[in-house]
Amino acid sequence: MTDKKPLKQDAVSVLHSGRQDNQRSETDSLNLDDVKSRCLTTVNISELLPQGIRIIDIHNNVIYINQAFSVLAGCSPEQLVGKKCYQNFPGSYCHSPTCILERMKNGEKAVQAEINWDEDSNRRTYVLSALPLNTEDGTLFGIIEYFLDVTDTRKLEQKAAQNEVLYSELFNNVPVPIIEYDFSLVKKHYDKLRSQGVTNFRKHFYKTAPQELLKCESLLRPVRLNKHAAHFFGLDSPEEHKHDMEKRHNRNLHKNEGPKECHIGLAEGKTQFDYEAYVEIKDGDYRYLFTSVSVAPGCEESLAIVYLSFVDITDRKKSEELMKKHQSELKRKVAERTAQLKESREKIKELYIIECSTRKELERLMKQRVEFNRMLVHELKTPLVPILGTISILSREIEAEPTRSMLENIQGGAIALSHRIDELLDLEKADSGSLHLDLELVDIAELLRRLHDYVKPQLSEKEQTISLTVTHDLPFIMGDKERLSQVILNLINNSYKYSPYGSHILVKAARQGSDIIVEIQDDGPGIPEEKRAELFKPNYAVSSNTDLRNGLGIGLALCNKLIGLHKGRIWLDSSTNQGSIFRISIPTYREAARNEIIDSRR
């Protein structure tokens, strides 16, 4: 110990000399007795420690090293104490942003770093930990550094990492799905159950307390899975596997036999065993799996490492089941089929007779219906002819009011009745398949302009206005000009009837893909959503008004039939109190021709 006393005195004297060399430093305000006492206490303790210890004042002066530091630095204390820290081991760490002393001066309370030191072509690795040395009033007067040689530890860690990489490669490339699990927490639960008197784990997990299986599964931790397992189970990580297990087990663990068999075997103390089970590997995808369970050597007590490998034997199991059922099923089907053939012959005869009778009856009823409707139309039309003729003559002779107004009302009603009769006949023809179109190339833009000019005077009776917007590039369509006019006039007439005085009706036409879209928009009361589904059915009218001039609910049904014959469609966009927009979609001439070719090939 005699050689250490000068060392203690040198530490204090060096600190004192540093104070004289730099009068403007922070040590001007230090109590040297306090500093001396603290340094001596630190020196006495440091000689007992195996780590290399160095004390530096705030001027980078080395004021103390212990024997362990002298050994690792390869220098005697006399060669280092009193020198600047950057003049010796490990000098490369000073005068840089990582300088420990500077970081302490800037307020850091503790610093730890790992440094490498090349000594005679032999690199050593040290963990450097540093703490500040402060006076009682908190003033920094130096730092103490601890150097721990971790070279051998790092080499072992590097070797372990290399072995881990090699193991991971082997594990990942095994040509079957393998998952590594940590059953250590589950093992503790097994032991707990055993301490509670459970001896038959099969009975316990299957019958007595099946909920315990959920507890075991919740404690199970997947560690890693190889690429074949990731592909087979559709997983990317152990965490995803854990989440997938919890989701499936909470939903239908009673269907998954695999977890039960695995926990039963491990709980019974087995370390190597196999089982076959029906398991859900993905959502709703159940497979028969041959599973091998292996506890890693040395982990028999803790179950910290358990490997499960899987082989899909679904096809084999299904084949076995099919083979067992094949003979009996074949016999049963032959007998059943023979009986069915006998019954089928008789049923076919009966059905054929019924079909012939039903077809003849339908033809008779259809013919009777057509004849009745034609007769009805004739009977209704016949008295209308003299009525309309008489009204026409009287309208030229009578001008005095109110007689003329009443005459005009009669004429309007008679004309409306005539139109309804025509619509009824057309609808009947459409239903029976006898309504045909006179197809020709139609300039839809010109047709809309003509109808616009035709209805404009009628709308003035309710001070309504109508406008037409047509794009310049409308192509021709293949259609029946008269029937198309009938549909559009019907829709405009509806807008006229149900829209208030002074309202506006907008007619638009534009090309949309291979179709032409015609819109009739009004400011009427709109049509409730619950009534739209019935709108295009016969004998349905939105208004409860039974006036013949409001229609019998035939118009829109007939419009739907006529547009259907044109390979188009009609629909409605409407909201209550926000008006209605009727839209008609009709294929262009080229699209209609293409459809005709397709229909002809069917």
Protein Blocks (a to p, Z undefined) as FASTA:
>chain_A
ZZmmmmmmmmmmmmmmmmmmmmmbmklmpcfklmmmmmmmmmmmmmmpmbdcddddfkop
afbdcfklmmmnopafklmgopafklmccfklgoifklmklmmmnopabdcddddddeeh
iacdddddddddddfkopafbdcdddddfklmmmmmmmmmmmmmmmmmmmmmpcbdcddd
dfklmmmmmmmmmmnopablmlmmmmmmmmlmmmmmmmpccfbdcfklmmmnopabfklm
mmmmmmmmmmmmmlmmmlmmmmmmmmnopabdcddddddfbghiacdddddddddehilm
nomaccdddddfklmmmmmmmmmmmmmmmmmmmmmmmmmmmmmmmmmmmmmmmmmmmmmm
mmmmmmmmmmmmmmmmmmmmmmmmmmmmmmmmmmmmpmbdfklmmmmmmmmmmmmmmmmm
mmmmmmmmmmnopaccddddddfklmmmmmmmmmmmmmmmnopacdddddfkbccddddf
klmmmmmmmmmmmmmmmpcehiacddddddehjbccdddddfbebjafklmmmmmpghia
fblcfbfkloghlmmmmmmmmmmmnopacdddddehiapadddddddfklmmmmmmmmmm
ZZ
